Amino acid sequence: MRILKLKLVLFLIIFQSCNDDNCGECFTPPQGFSFEIVDKTSGENLFTNGTFNSNEIIITDNLNNDEPTDFSFISENDINIIHINSIGWETETVNLKIRIADNHIFDFYVDAERKIEDCCSYTNYNEIMVLNSEFELNTETGTYVIFTE
């Protein structure tokens, strides 16, 4: 009888561990967005040439009562870019207004949807738009080059 109970316990333990829901963790963070602000005529970076000061950057979300949005400013080897890494961690729509001092530079609209598929979470971007400014996407670096006058 004891052997039968032991076999039953072992049998239950073995088959209990075979759970299809246990597929491990897989997480892909959302992509960040980088912006370089350049003079439309000369192509010069306006932070590098001293036209703008990085301490005067203000980014707010028009869809969320103009709440400030987290960003970082990367200044390295005369490449000065604004980097936003706070979009897409959850399903959300943002419409950011990017200003430097009293200058409205551009708006940035993103419709992001956080998904889980085959045990992996990732962000799907339904729509990404740069508004109220001419721009070009550098496909090598993934940086949006924003042209201002």
C-alpha positions as CSV (number, residue, x, y, z in Angstrom):
1,M,0.0,0.0,0.0
2,R,2.9,2.4,0.8
3,I,4.4,1.7,-2.6
4,L,1.1,2.5,-4.3
5,K,0.8,5.8,-2.4
6,L,4.4,6.7,-3.2
7,K,3.8,6.0,-6.9
8,L,0.7,8.1,-6.8
9,V,2.5,11.1,-5.2
10,L,5.4,10.8,-7.8
11,F,2.9,10.6,-10.6
12,L,1.1,13.7,-9.4
13,I,4.4,15.6,-9.0
14,I,5.6,14.7,-12.5
15,F,2.4,15.7,-14.3
16,Q,1.8,18.8,-12.2
17,S,5.1,20.3,-13.5
18,C,3.9,19.9,-17.1
19,N,1.9,23.1,-17.3
20,D,1.5,24.7,-20.7
21,D,1.2,28.2,-19.1
22,N,4.8,28.0,-17.9
23,C,6.7,29.3,-21.0
24,G,9.3,31.5,-19.3
25,E,9.6,35.2,-19.4
26,C,10.2,37.2,-22.6
27,F,10.3,41.0,-22.4
28,T,11.1,43.5,-25.1
29,P,11.3,47.1,-23.9
30,P,9.7,49.8,-26.1
31,Q,12.0,51.7,-28.5
32,G,13.1,55.2,-27.5
33,F,12.8,58.2,-29.7
34,S,15.7,60.6,-30.5
35,F,15.5,64.1,-32.0
36,E,18.2,66.3,-33.4
37,I,17.2,70.0,-33.9
38,V,19.1,71.5,-36.8
39,D,19.0,74.8,-38.8
40,K,17.0,74.3,-42.0
41,T,19.5,76.3,-44.1
42,S,22.9,75.4,-42.7
43,G,22.1,71.9,-41.3
44,E,23.9,72.9,-38.0
45,N,22.8,71.4,-34.8
46,L,21.2,74.3,-32.9
47,F,22.5,73.1,-29.5
48,T,26.1,72.6,-30.8
49,N,26.2,76.1,-32.3
50,G,24.8,77.7,-29.1
51,T,21.4,78.9,-30.5
52,F,19.5,76.7,-28.0
53,N,20.4,75.7,-24.4
54,S,19.5,72.2,-23.3
55,N,18.4,73.5,-19.9
56,E,15.5,75.3,-21.6
57,I,13.9,72.2,-23.2
58,I,10.2,71.7,-22.1
59,I,8.3,68.6,-23.2
60,T,4.6,68.3,-22.2
61,D,1.8,65.9,-23.1
62,N,-1.2,67.8,-24.7
63,L,-3.5,64.8,-24.0
64,N,-2.7,64.7,-20.3
65,N,-3.2,68.3,-19.1
66,D,0.2,69.4,-20.3
67,E,2.0,67.0,-17.8
68,P,5.7,67.2,-18.1
69,T,7.3,64.2,-19.9
70,D,10.6,62.6,-18.9
71,F,13.4,63.0,-21.4
72,S,17.2,63.0,-21.5
73,F,19.6,65.2,-23.3
74,I,22.6,63.5,-24.8
75,S,25.6,65.7,-25.6
76,E,28.5,63.8,-26.9
77,N,31.1,64.7,-29.7
78,D,29.1,67.7,-30.8
79,I,26.0,65.4,-31.4
80,N,23.3,66.9,-29.2
81,I,20.0,65.1,-29.2
82,I,16.8,64.9,-27.2
83,H,15.9,61.4,-26.2
84,I,12.5,60.3,-25.0
85,N,12.4,56.7,-23.5
86,S,9.1,56.9,-21.6
87,I,6.6,56.1,-24.4
88,G,5.3,52.6,-25.0
89,W,5.7,51.0,-21.6
90,E,2.0,50.6,-21.5
91,T,-0.9,51.0,-24.0
92,E,-1.2,54.8,-24.5
93,T,-1.6,57.7,-26.8
94,V,0.6,60.8,-26.3
95,N,0.7,64.1,-28.1
96,L,3.9,65.8,-27.0
97,K,4.7,69.4,-27.4
98,I,8.4,70.1,-27.6
99,R,9.5,73.6,-26.8
100,I,12.8,75.2,-26.2
101,A,12.6,78.4,-24.2
102,D,9.7,80.3,-25.8
103,N,10.0,78.5,-29.2
104,H,7.5,75.8,-30.1
105,I,9.7,73.4,-32.1
106,F,7.3,70.5,-33.0
107,D,4.7,68.1,-31.8
108,F,5.1,64.4,-31.5
109,Y,2.2,62.0,-31.6
110,V,2.4,58.3,-30.8
111,D,-0.3,55.7,-30.5
112,A,1.4,52.7,-28.7
113,E,-0.1,49.4,-27.7
114,R,1.5,47.0,-25.3
115,K,0.9,43.4,-26.3
116,I,1.7,39.9,-25.0
117,E,2.0,37.2,-27.6
118,D,3.6,33.7,-27.3
119,C,4.6,34.6,-23.7
120,C,6.5,37.7,-24.9
121,S,5.5,41.3,-24.2
122,Y,6.4,44.0,-26.7
123,T,5.1,47.4,-27.9
124,N,3.3,47.8,-31.2
125,Y,3.3,51.4,-32.6
126,N,0.0,51.9,-34.4
127,E,0.9,55.5,-35.4
128,I,4.0,57.8,-35.1
129,M,3.8,61.4,-36.4
130,V,6.0,64.4,-36.2
131,L,3.8,67.5,-36.6
132,N,4.2,71.2,-37.2
133,S,7.8,70.9,-38.5
134,E,9.7,69.6,-41.4
135,F,11.7,66.5,-40.5
136,E,13.7,63.6,-41.8
137,L,14.2,60.2,-40.2
138,N,17.8,59.0,-40.3
139,T,17.2,55.3,-40.8
140,E,20.8,54.4,-39.8
141,T,20.6,56.0,-36.4
142,G,16.8,56.1,-35.9
143,T,17.0,59.8,-35.1
144,Y,14.4,62.2,-36.2
145,V,16.2,65.3,-37.6
146,I,13.9,68.3,-37.0
147,F,14.5,71.3,-39.3
148,T,13.9,74.8,-37.9
149,E,14.4,78.3,-39.3
